[in-house]
Structure formats: structure tokens, C-alpha cells
Amino acid sequence: MRDKRNDRILENLAELRRRGALLGVEVRPLDDPGTDAFGACVGGLEINPEGLTEGVTPGGRAFAVWVPNRRREHAVLFVPETRLSDSEAEGAVRAISLMARDLLAIGEADQTMAEYCGYLGQSYENMAMVYRLVRSLGDISSAVQIVDESLRNMVETLECAWVAAVFGRDTDLLGDLAGRVFTANDHEPERRYDHEAVETLKAWGRGEEPVIVTPEENDGLAVVIQPIRLRARVVGRLLMVGKNDEGGDVSSFDTQLLDAVAACISSLLETIKLYAEQNATFMGTLQALSSSLDAKDRYTRGHSERVALLAGMIARGAGLGEEVAERYELAGTLHDIGKIGVPDAVLCKPARLTDEEFALIKRHPRIGHDILKPIPSVRDLLPGVLHHHEHWSGRGYPDGLKGEAIHPMARALAIADTFDAMSSNRAYRSARTREEVLAEIQRCAGTQFDPDLVRVFLSLDLTPFDELLEKHGSERVNEQPATGEDTLAA
């Protein structure tokens, strides 16, 4: 903006020079009067730098008039040519002086308008950036991406050297952002500023309030440090380093934008925290319900927890990634939640079930599916809950699905569920040995189970399962298949 103001003054000076030539007067800038006789004369003038003044000073055959603008970036000098008489020169100088005053006044008005337009433009850019940031807050799953994009936008909007966001190490409050340093800059795209950001914080403090460091205090680079707060605690800081305009001064636009971005990030963190707390409460309720079903009888104590453990181990062994494995674990926790709709007399019967009773048991996948279906956060688990009793051969329930038509989550749960059932004591039988259980799992590969997942399962280290089984005890509840052939149903 300052460069534009100087350009306007120089344009006015050129116009003044043109008008002076028509009157036989030479116009020169005061900061460059020249080395001729007139320049020497000007060098001897005592010019009052205060306010807007003018005067006619004889200097041999020359007269000088100083008409500075109120910003004093430039002043102008009027030199009557020697072919003019003193009276003519004085009249011409006074005329050009009036022109200069008018031009400078117009220039000042133009400058003020240009600055005002610049302020409006800057305000618009700031508001546009904050608007984009606020819109992005709806995607609470991508806090890292939102911070990254916010910094890139800040560099462009603030026209600064680089910006950074440095977060504390409180994982409970910050989640994926804990301990992270994010940076963005307007040059050297391959360079990171993580170290510089940390060192800047060390140099200029970690207080509770914003910090503004002038270019004079920091080797020509201005610094603004804006705290990011969450629940009355400072959990991180935004940094802006170096302004690209002349002088490198920090404006109120800069500090206001940093404050707005910090507030948006704080809002994002609060939303994420609230969502996590709500989700934890909800999932805890479901897990408590599942555990209460397992606890109806001493034989099923810990069954869902162990199935969840095994399902996650299978997913990791199959190379499906940690995020998928965690969803498999949750499906294992909830896979039998439909048993809430099975009469306790059937569910806890300490003897083999009749065909009619087992028909009631076979309803639990559908009941569990219907219980969970209205809940958006667990809809991806529905295939596992509904089809964990389907067989690779197509002889399972409730829908008789076959082979690849069965969801991979349900195939993993089928192995985990059956393995735990055979490894646990039941009212009507004792647990089988590990060798017997593994042999049975292997025998049923390609008939009851997905053969590829069986190979994955047989390669697993089952020590964590054994430790959990020991913790829960060895007594389990009775649950048997509808026919003698289905010996592996859990």
C-alpha cells in the first residue's frame, strides 16, 4: 500500500513539472535538487519541516518554494528560469505554488481513497478466508487437513514470509494434533519451518496473551504469536513471521485475522472433543450392554471381548490396516447384541437346545442388526453383526449367503466367534484342546470359513487371547447349533 502511495506522489510531481514548464518554471524534487547553481542555493535553504508551508526565497536569479505533503515522503521545489524578471518569477512561483497545493491535496485524497479501498480489500480477503475456514469445520474427521489448509490460506492473505501452528502434547484434548507443528510459507515449497517455529516460541515467550514483535526487535522480521485456547487452557499457538510489504509492519488486519483463525481452530477442537466424548459415552453404553448379555451366565463371561480381540487380530493379519481392525473389534464387541431379544430361559439354558429353542437363538443376528441400524456411527458394522453365522458353503443363517457374497467382516467374526466358543467351557461340554480347535478350524476352511482368512488366523500368535481367556475364567454358557452337523456355531 505504501508503494502505491509513493507512486501517486510521483505522478503528482510529474504533473506539476508539466504545468511549471508552461509557466517557464522548472520543478525539481527537494530530495534531489541537483548540483548546479540552483541546487547549491537550495542546499543553503533552511526549510521548516513542520506542517504544510510555503515561501518565496530569492537566491540570485532563482526562487524556491517548498510545498510538502502532510506525509513528507516528498517535497517539491520550483525554480523560475533566469529569463523571467523578478516580479514575473515571483508571480509564476506563487501560481505554481497554488497548483502544487491543489495537486498535493488531490493526491492526498487519492491516497486516502486508495488506502480505504485497500483496507476494504484486505477486510474482504480476511472475511473470505475465515468463511472458508468456518465452512471446513463441518468435517471433524480431518483436523490435520483443516489446520494445513488454514495456514496456506493465511500465508496468501497476510502476505507474510511464513506461518506456523504449534500444538501441545495433551492427547486427551488435541487428539491427532497433539505435539504437532504445522508450517506454510510463500517460497521454498520444499523447506519446512518446524524448527524455526519452535525456536521463535522459545525466543518470544509462551504466555497466555498474544505477542507482537516489531521488525526492529527481530532483525527486520515482525512476529505475531496468537494463543489457541480450549476450555480455558492454552493448547497451542499460531505464529506469523515476516511481512512482505515495505517496512514489514504488522497491521490490525494481521492480528485480527490470527485471532479469528485461532478462534476457529479452538471451535474445531471443541467440536472434536465433544464428539469424542459423546461417541465414547455411546460406545461405552453399547459395550456395557454387550457385557451385560455375556454376564447373564457365567459361561459367556467375556465372550464378546475375546471375539473382538480375535477379529481385530485377523484384520491386522490380513493387512487391512489399523483403522479397519478397530472397526472389526467393535463389531466383535457388538456381534451378539441381538441376544437381548432372546428369552433368558433359552439363552441361559444349561443343556442342549431343542430345535424350537435354537430357532429363537438364530434370530439374534437379525435383532442385533435392527437394533444398530438407526445408529449412523455403527452402520458399517451391520454386515458383520447380521452375517457372522453365515457359512462359506451357503449353509449358514440368517440369509444363506455363500462365499464372496459374505462381507469380509462377517467372515472374520465367524472364525473368531467359533474359535472362542470351542475354546470355552459350556454347560454341556468342556472346552476343547488348542490342537483340536485349530484342527477343526482347518478342517472347516472352504466349507464353514473363508479359506484365506483361515490361513491368516492359523498364523496368529494367540497369546493375547489366552491371557484374556484366563482373566475371564473358563466357564461359559451353552449355545448349540440347530443340527448335529453344525457343531461349530457359537
C-alpha positions in Angstrom: 0.0 0.0 0.0 2.9 2.4 0.8 4.4 1.8 -2.6 1.1 2.8 -4.3 1.1 6.0 -2.2 4.6 7.0 -3.3 3.7 6.2 -6.9 0.7 8.6 -6.6 3.0 11.4 -5.2 5.5 10.9 -8.1 2.6 11.1 -10.5 1.5 14.4 -9.0 5.1 15.7 -9.1 5.3 14.9 -12.9 2.1 16.7 -13.5 3.4 19.7 -11.5 6.6 19.7 -13.6 4.5 19.7 -16.8 2.4 22.7 -15.6 5.5 24.5 -14.4 7.1 24.2 -17.8 4.1 26.1 -19.3 4.8 29.0 -17.0 8.6 28.9 -17.6 9.3 27.4 -14.2 11.4 24.3 -13.5 10.2 21.9 -10.9 12.5 19.6 -9.0 12.0 17.2 -6.1 13.5 18.6 -2.9 15.4 15.4 -2.1 17.2 15.7 -5.5 17.8 19.4 -6.2 20.9 18.9 -8.4 24.4 20.2 -8.2 24.1 23.4 -10.3 23.8 26.9 -9.0 20.2 26.5 -8.1 20.9 23.2 -6.3 23.6 24.9 -4.3 21.2 27.7 -3.5 18.6 25.1 -2.3 21.2 23.4 -0.2 21.6 26.6 1.8 17.9 27.0 2.5 16.5 26.5 6.0 13.2 24.7 5.5 10.8 24.3 8.4 9.8 20.6 8.4 6.7 21.2 10.4 3.3 21.3 8.7 2.3 22.5 5.3 4.3 25.7 4.5 5.4 27.7 1.5 7.6 30.6 0.9 9.5 32.5 -1.8 13.2 32.9 -1.2 15.4 34.9 -3.5 18.6 33.1 -4.5 20.3 35.2 -7.1 18.1 34.8 -10.1 16.3 31.9 -8.5 13.4 31.5 -6.2 12.5 28.3 -4.2 9.1 27.2 -2.9 8.6 24.2 -0.6 5.3 22.6 -0.6 5.5 19.2 1.2 2.6 16.9 1.5 1.5 16.0 5.0 3.2 12.6 4.9 6.5 14.2 4.0 7.6 11.4 1.7 8.3 14.0 -0.9 8.6 17.8 -1.2 8.6 19.9 -4.4 10.8 22.7 -5.5 10.0 25.4 -8.1 12.8 27.1 -10.0 12.0 30.2 -12.1 14.1 30.3 -15.2 16.5 33.3 -15.4 14.7 34.8 -18.5 11.9 35.9 -16.2 12.0 39.1 -14.3 11.9 39.0 -10.6 8.2 40.0 -10.5 7.4 37.6 -13.2 9.3 34.9 -11.5 7.7 35.6 -8.2 4.2 35.5 -9.8 5.0 32.3 -11.6 6.3 30.7 -8.5 3.3 31.7 -6.5 1.0 30.4 -9.2 2.8 27.1 -9.4 2.7 27.0 -5.6 -1.0 27.1 -5.6 -1.1 24.4 -8.3 1.2 22.3 -6.1 -1.1 22.7 -3.1 -4.1 21.7 -5.2 -2.3 18.7 -6.7 -1.0 17.6 -3.4 -4.4 17.9 -1.8 -5.8 15.9 -4.7 -3.0 13.4 -4.2 -3.8 13.1 -0.5 -7.4 12.5 -1.3 -6.5 9.9 -3.9 -4.1 8.3 -1.4 -6.8 8.2 1.3 -9.2 6.6 -1.1 -6.6 4.1 -2.2 -5.9 3.2 1.4 -9.6 2.9 2.2 -10.1 0.6 -0.8 -7.0 -1.3 0.3 -8.5 -1.7 3.7 -11.8 -2.9 2.2 -9.9 -5.3 0.0 -7.9 -6.6 3.0 -11.1 -6.9 5.1 -12.8 -8.9 2.3 -9.8 -11.2 2.0 -9.8 -11.8 5.7 -13.5 -12.4 5.8 -13.3 -14.8 2.8 -10.6 -16.8 4.5 -12.5 -17.0 7.8 -15.6 -18.0 5.9 -13.7 -20.8 4.1 -12.3 -22.0 7.4 -15.7 -22.0 9.1 -17.2 -24.0 6.3 -14.5 -26.6 6.6 -15.2 -27.0 10.4 -18.1 -29.3 9.5 -15.6 -32.1 8.6 -14.5 -33.0 12.1 -12.6 -36.1 10.8 -9.9 -34.0 9.2 -8.4 -31.7 11.8 -4.9 -32.1 10.4 -6.1 -31.2 6.9 -8.1 -28.2 8.2 -5.0 -26.8 10.0 -2.8 -27.3 7.0 -5.2 -25.5 4.6 -5.7 -22.7 7.1 -2.0 -22.0 7.2 -1.7 -22.0 3.5 -4.6 -19.5 3.2 -3.0 -17.4 6.0 0.2 -17.0 4.0 -1.6 -15.8 1.0 -4.0 -13.5 2.9 -1.4 -12.0 5.3 1.3 -11.7 2.6 3.9 -12.8 5.1 7.1 -14.9 4.9 5.7 -18.0 6.8 3.1 -19.1 9.4 3.0 -22.0 11.8 0.7 -23.7 14.3 2.4 -25.4 17.3 0.3 -27.6 19.5 0.9 -29.0 23.0 1.2 -32.7 23.9 -2.2 -33.2 25.6 -3.6 -36.1 23.6 -6.9 -36.1 25.6 -7.7 -32.5 24.4 -5.9 -32.5 21.0 -6.1 -36.0 19.6 -4.2 -36.2 16.3 -2.9 -32.6 16.7 -1.1 -33.3 19.9 2.6 -32.5 19.7 2.4 -31.5 16.0 4.0 -28.5 14.3 2.4 -27.2 11.1 4.0 -24.7 8.8 3.4 -22.9 5.5 5.4 -20.3 3.6 5.3 -18.2 0.4 8.6 -19.5 -1.0 10.9 -22.5 -0.9 8.0 -25.1 -1.1 10.3 -27.9 -0.1 11.5 -26.2 3.1 10.0 -26.9 6.5 9.9 -24.4 9.3 9.2 -26.7 12.2 12.5 -25.9 14.0 12.2 -22.1 13.3 8.6 -22.1 14.7 9.7 -23.8 18.0 12.7 -21.6 18.3 10.5 -18.5 17.7 8.2 -19.6 20.5 11.2 -20.1 22.8 12.6 -16.7 22.0 9.4 -14.7 22.4 7.6 -16.5 25.2 4.8 -18.8 26.0 2.5 -16.5 27.8 -1.3 -16.5 27.9 -1.7 -13.4 25.8 -0.9 -12.5 22.2 2.6 -11.3 21.5 3.6 -8.8 18.8 7.3 -8.4 18.0 8.3 -5.4 15.8 10.8 -5.8 12.9 13.3 -3.7 14.9 13.3 -6.2 17.7 13.8 -9.2 15.4 16.3 -8.5 12.7 13.7 -7.0 10.4 11.1 -9.7 10.8 7.9 -9.0 12.6 6.4 -11.8 14.7 2.8 -12.3 15.9 2.1 -15.1 18.3 -1.6 -15.9 19.0 -2.6 -18.4 21.6 -5.1 -21.2 20.7 -7.4 -22.0 23.6 -9.5 -24.9 24.5 -11.6 -25.0 27.7 -9.8 -22.1 29.3 -6.4 -23.6 28.5 -3.8 -22.6 26.0 -3.3 -25.8 23.9 -1.3 -24.3 21.0 -0.2 -21.2 19.3 -0.4 -19.6 15.8 2.7 -17.8 14.5 3.1 -15.2 11.8 6.6 -14.3 10.8 7.8 -11.5 8.4 5.6 -9.1 6.4 6.3 -8.8 2.7 5.4 -5.1 2.4 7.8 -2.2 2.8 8.9 -1.9 6.4 7.4 -5.2 7.5 5.0 -3.6 10.0 2.1 -5.6 11.5 -1.3 -4.2 11.0 -4.5 -4.6 12.9 -5.8 -6.8 10.0 -3.0 -9.2 10.7 -3.7 -9.5 14.4 -7.4 -9.7 13.8 -7.1 -12.5 11.3 -4.8 -14.5 13.5 -7.3 -14.1 16.4 -10.1 -15.2 14.1 -8.2 -18.3 12.8 -7.2 -19.2 16.4 -10.9 -18.9 17.4 -11.9 -21.2 14.5 -9.3 -23.8 15.4 -10.4 -23.6 19.0 -14.0 -24.2 17.9 -12.9 -27.2 15.8 -11.0 -28.7 18.7 -14.0 -28.2 21.0 -16.3 -29.9 18.5 -13.9 -32.8 18.1 -13.6 -33.1 21.8 -17.4 -33.1 22.3 -17.9 -35.6 19.6 -15.3 -37.9 21.0 -16.9 -37.6 24.5 -20.3 -38.3 23.1 -19.0 -41.2 21.0 -17.2 -42.6 23.9 -20.3 -42.4 26.1 -22.4 -44.0 23.4 -19.9 -46.8 22.6 -19.4 -47.4 26.3 -23.2 -47.8 26.7 -23.2 -50.4 23.8 -20.2 -52.2 25.3 -21.8 -52.3 28.7 -25.0 -53.7 27.2 -23.0 -56.3 25.3 -21.1 -57.2 28.5 -24.3 -57.5 30.5 -25.5 -60.0 28.0 -22.3 -62.0 28.3 -22.7 -61.8 32.1 -26.2 -63.3 32.1 -24.5 -66.6 32.6 -21.0 -67.5 33.9 -20.3 -69.5 30.7 -20.4 -66.5 28.4 -18.5 -64.0 30.6 -16.0 -62.1 28.3 -17.1 -63.9 25.1 -17.7 -60.7 23.1 -14.5 -59.1 24.3 -12.5 -62.1 23.2 -14.2 -62.2 19.8 -13.4 -58.5 19.4 -9.8 -59.2 20.1 -9.6 -62.1 17.6 -11.5 -60.2 14.9 -9.0 -57.3 15.2 -6.1 -59.7 15.1 -7.4 -61.3 11.9 -7.9 -57.9 10.2 -4.4 -56.9 11.1 -3.0 -60.2 10.0 -4.8 -59.8 6.6 -3.2 -56.4 6.2 -6.4 -54.4 6.3 -4.9 -51.6 8.4 -5.3 -50.3 11.9 -8.5 -48.3 11.3 -10.3 -51.3 9.8 -9.0 -53.5 12.6 -10.6 -51.2 15.1 -13.9 -51.4 13.4 -13.7 -55.2 13.3 -13.0 -55.1 17.1 -16.1 -53.0 17.7 -18.2 -55.4 15.5 -16.9 -58.2 17.7 -18.0 -56.4 20.8 -21.5 -55.9 19.4 -21.9 -59.1 17.3 -24.2 -60.8 19.9 -26.1 -57.7 21.0 -29.3 -59.1 19.3 -29.4 -61.8 22.1 -31.2 -59.1 24.1 -34.3 -60.2 22.2 -33.9 -63.9 23.1 -35.7 -65.2 26.2 -33.4 -65.7 29.2 -34.8 -69.2 29.6 -33.4 -70.1 26.2 -30.3 -68.0 26.3 -29.2 -69.4 29.7 -30.4 -73.0 29.4 -27.8 -75.3 30.9 -28.5 -78.1 28.5 -28.7 -78.7 24.8 -31.4 -76.7 23.0 -34.4 -78.1 21.2 -34.9 -77.2 17.5 -37.5 -74.7 18.5 -35.2 -73.1 21.1 -32.4 -72.9 18.6 -34.7 -71.2 16.1 -35.1 -68.5 18.7 -31.3 -68.2 19.1 -30.9 -67.9 15.3 -32.9 -64.7 15.4 -30.3 -62.8 17.3 -28.2 -61.6 14.2 -31.3 -60.0 12.7 -32.4 -58.5 16.0 -28.9 -57.1 16.5 -28.9 -55.6 13.0 -32.3 -53.9 13.6 -31.1 -52.5 17.0 -28.0 -50.9 15.5 -29.4 -49.9 12.1 -30.7 -46.5 13.2 -27.3 -45.5 14.6 -25.2 -43.8 11.9 -21.8 -44.3 13.7 -22.1 -48.1 13.5 -23.8 -48.7 10.2 -20.6 -50.1 8.7 -20.7 -52.8 11.3 -24.1 -54.1 10.3 -22.9 -56.7 7.8 -20.7 -58.3 10.5 -23.4 -58.3 13.1 -26.0 -59.7 10.6 -23.9 -62.3 8.9 -21.4 -63.7 11.4 -23.2 -67.0 11.3 -23.2 -67.4 7.5 -21.1 -70.3 6.1 -18.7 -70.2 3.1 -20.7 -73.1 1.7 -24.0 -71.2 1.9 -25.5 -73.3 4.7 -25.4 -70.7 7.4 -28.0 -68.2 8.6 -29.9 -65.9 8.5 -29.7 -65.4 4.7 -27.8 -68.4 3.4 -25.1 -66.3 1.8 -22.2 -68.0 0.1 -18.5 -67.3 -0.5 -17.6 -63.8 -1.5 -21.2 -62.7 -1.0 -20.5 -62.7 2.7 -18.9 -59.5 4.0 -15.2 -59.9 5.0 -16.0 -58.5 8.4 -18.6 -61.3 8.9 -16.2 -63.9 7.7 -13.6 -62.8 10.2 -16.2 -62.7 13.0 -17.3 -66.2 12.1 -13.8 -67.6 12.7 -13.3 -65.6 15.9 -16.8 -66.5 17.3 -16.4 -70.2 16.7 -12.8 -70.3 17.9 -13.8 -68.8 21.2 -16.9 -71.0 21.5 -14.8 -74.2 21.1 -12.1 -72.8 23.4 -14.6 -72.2 26.3 -16.3 -74.5 28.7 -20.0 -74.9 28.1 -22.7 -76.3 30.4 -23.0 -79.4 28.3 -19.2 -79.9 27.5 -15.8 -78.9 28.4 -13.5 -76.7 26.3 -11.6 -78.5 23.5 -7.8 -78.5 23.5 -6.0 -76.0 21.4 -4.8 -78.6 18.9 -8.4 -79.9 18.5 -9.8 -76.4 18.0 -7.2 -75.4 15.4 -7.6 -78.7 13.6 -11.4 -78.1 13.4 -10.9 -74.6 12.1 -8.6 -76.0 9.4 -11.0 -78.8 8.6 -13.8 -76.3 8.0 -11.8 -74.0 5.8 -13.7 -73.7 2.5 -17.0 -75.1 4.0 -17.8 -73.0 7.0 -15.0 -70.5 6.8 -13.2 -68.3 4.3 -10.1 -70.4 3.5 -7.9 -67.3 3.0 -8.8 -65.9 6.4 -8.3 -69.4 8.0 -4.7 -69.3 6.8 -4.3 -65.8 8.3 -5.9 -67.0 11.6 -3.6 -70.1 11.8 -0.6 -67.8 11.5 -1.5 -65.6 14.5 0.1 -65.6 17.9 -2.8 -66.4 20.2 -1.0 -65.4 23.4 -3.2 -62.2 23.9 -6.3 -64.4 23.6 -5.1 -66.9 26.2 -4.3 -64.1 28.6 -7.8 -62.7 28.2 -9.4 -66.2 28.5 -7.5 -66.7 31.7 -8.7 -63.4 33.0 -12.3 -64.1 32.3 -12.3 -67.7 33.7 -13.1 -70.9 31.9 -16.8 -71.3 32.4 -19.1 -70.4 29.6 -22.8 -70.6 28.7 -24.5 -73.1 26.5 -25.2 -72.3 22.8 -25.6 -75.0 20.3 -26.5 -75.4 16.6 -29.8 -76.4 15.1 -28.5 -79.7 13.8 -25.8 -82.1 14.7 -23.8 -81.1 11.6 -23.4 -77.5 12.7 -21.0 -78.3 15.6 -19.2 -75.0 15.4 -21.9 -72.4 16.0 -21.2 -70.1 18.9 
